[in-house]
Structure formats: C-alpha cells, structure tokens
Amino acid sequence: MKRPSPEPNPHVAAMSAYVPGEQPQGGGWVKLNTNENPYPPSPAAIEALRTAAGDAGSLLRLYPSPDASPLREAAAKAHDFPAGRVVAGNGSDDLLNLLIRAYAGPGRPVGMLDPSYSLYPVLAAAQGAAVIKVPISDDLDFDDARVADCGAAVFFLTNPNAPLGVSFTSARIAALAGRFPGLLVVDEAYAAFSDDDCVSLARDLPNVVVTRTLSKGHALAGLRAGYALCPEEVASVLHRVRDSYNLDRVAQAAAAAALLDDAWLRRTVASVNGTRARMVAALTAIGWRCVPPHGNFILAEPASARRPASSETSAHAFEFLKSRRILVRRFPGHRLTERCLRVSVGTDAEADAFLAAAREWSAEG
C-alpha cells in the first residue's frame, strides 16, 4: 500500500502559486508580455560578469560577498544613500519576501492596492498573513485614508503601478507615510521609466522602504538582482532574516557595474520612453484607449468598429496577436484590467510588428 505524502502546513496547502507570464518555446516570437528591457545590458555589466567568473570560471568555486557589498556600495553611490542601509537580494522579489517574513504573519496583515503586483498575496499566504486590499478607483486613484487606517503591518505600494501604469507623486506618498502607522514599502520596479521616485523618503522617514530591481531599467532580468533602501533599523532586521549568500558572485558584480553606468541607463530609458510614446500615439489613432504610462509597458483597451471594448474583445485581440506570434498579457480577473491588454515596450522593430498586427485586428474586427 502506497504511503500518503506528508501534509504541508495548512496555510501553504490552501494557497495558490504565482502565475508568471508565458515563456514561449522556440524562436520567431515578439515577446511583449513580461516587461523585460528590449535592449542588451550595459557593456560594463557584461565585462564585470566575465571578470567575476574568472578565467575559465575559476572564481566560481569561491563564495560571493555574504552581504553583497559590491552591489550595496554601488547602490549607495547611485542614490547618495548610506551603504549600511542598503540590503541586496535575489531580485526585488526576494526583498519583498524578506519584508513579509520580518514584518507580517498571523495577526499582522499585508496591505496592497488593488490591482497591483499579484506576487504580494502569494508571499503573504506563504507566511500565513492575511491580505487587505485597498481598491483603486475607476479614475485610477485611491483613498489615502483607507490605506492609513487599513490595519496592515506592512503595506506595498507599487509605484509606478503594475499592471495599470499610473504613478503617484513622492509628495503624496510622504504625506501618506506620516499617517500610516506600519511599514510602507514603495515597490519601484519601474521607477527608471518615470519622472519621480521615493528614494529621499527612504533616506529621511523611519517607516518607508524603497525596493528596486535590476530587471527592468538595467536589462538584467536573467541575473535576478535587486536591493532595498531602508531605515537603519529595518536594514538590520532584514539582514537577520535573509538567506546567507542570497546573491551570487556574478550577479553582484554585473548589477554593481550596471548601477554605475548612468549614461547607458539614460540612453536606454530615453529609447524605451520614445518608443512608448510612439506606440501610445499609434494605438490611440486606431481607437484603442491607453492609460498614460509611467513604466516600460502600456495598458491598452482594444476596440474596433465591430467590437466595442469588453473582456471578450480583449480576449479576441489577445488570441489574434498570439496567432501572429506576438505575446502580450491579459489580466481578466479585475474590473480595471479585464477589458485591456498589457503590452511591454519592445524595440522599434518589435513595436512596428505589434502595431501592424493591432491595425490588422482593428480593421478586421
């Protein structure tokens, strides 16, 4: 008789896993569904990666810096921030997990805007923490008082918001931090493509953490590197709960070099934002409605003469694009996104391929 498998913790048994964007197999796809940077990373990052590995990979036998000091020092220099208050992680997702591990759990809920990053509830469930969702309104805003009084121990504010693409000012978030009694985490995965950020709040306020990733602006999604800018006490707590050697040798080196190549970042962001503006104008011209974007993606509501905007219309447009080997993303589970497609900003050639297919769909309906 076969023995049953051991039972996991009840709260883990009840949870659902995070669902990432589709990763297509084979070539020939225009992949605009996971908000990757369309350009190669800084040459300085690639050279640092090779150097960190050593001749024939000889240095890979050695452990990396246990606290990722190369990355932490580079982040400190890039943001004029104390290095001792920077915590590095295996992508910013790792930092989000550490923050929940340290500050949330049974009786200590996690708060978030709704919609925002769908990983937050997964990480909260793994820690046995309840989730409090503060709705974003139809005009793409939220009630500050509902956040301040929601009762969460830690609140994640994605800024710019994903999947919507809207952004909230640092002055407003500073005022919110003054009213919120818990830890306010500003998830700035897309800040490189926006005009504002909250780094100064993490520097000056005792309850604000800013998380950053190297996956978007710096084109290092394949290496998984991120960091958190923290108040001193929060940094100390996160170091207690993080895994030892939680960022590998080559990721530390490449991420540090990328952070210090500001000229590359400015050129690349300008290229992405220029293509983004062109895509918005072209989609608007064929009758699609776009949320004004602040990240490297566009949330667009497809419509045509024969198909008014609806969840069914977005599903039809999604499948049409996929039939042309163009991948975008749908979020059908929320009223603010069910009629939309989220389209990553690609290279100019990728944007042209997507726009040609969008025009074809709109014409055929």
Order of alpha helices (4+ residues) and beta strands (2+ residues): alpha-beta-alpha-alpha-beta-alpha-beta-alpha-beta-alpha-beta-alpha-beta-alpha-beta-beta-alpha-alpha-alpha-beta-beta-alpha-beta-beta-alpha
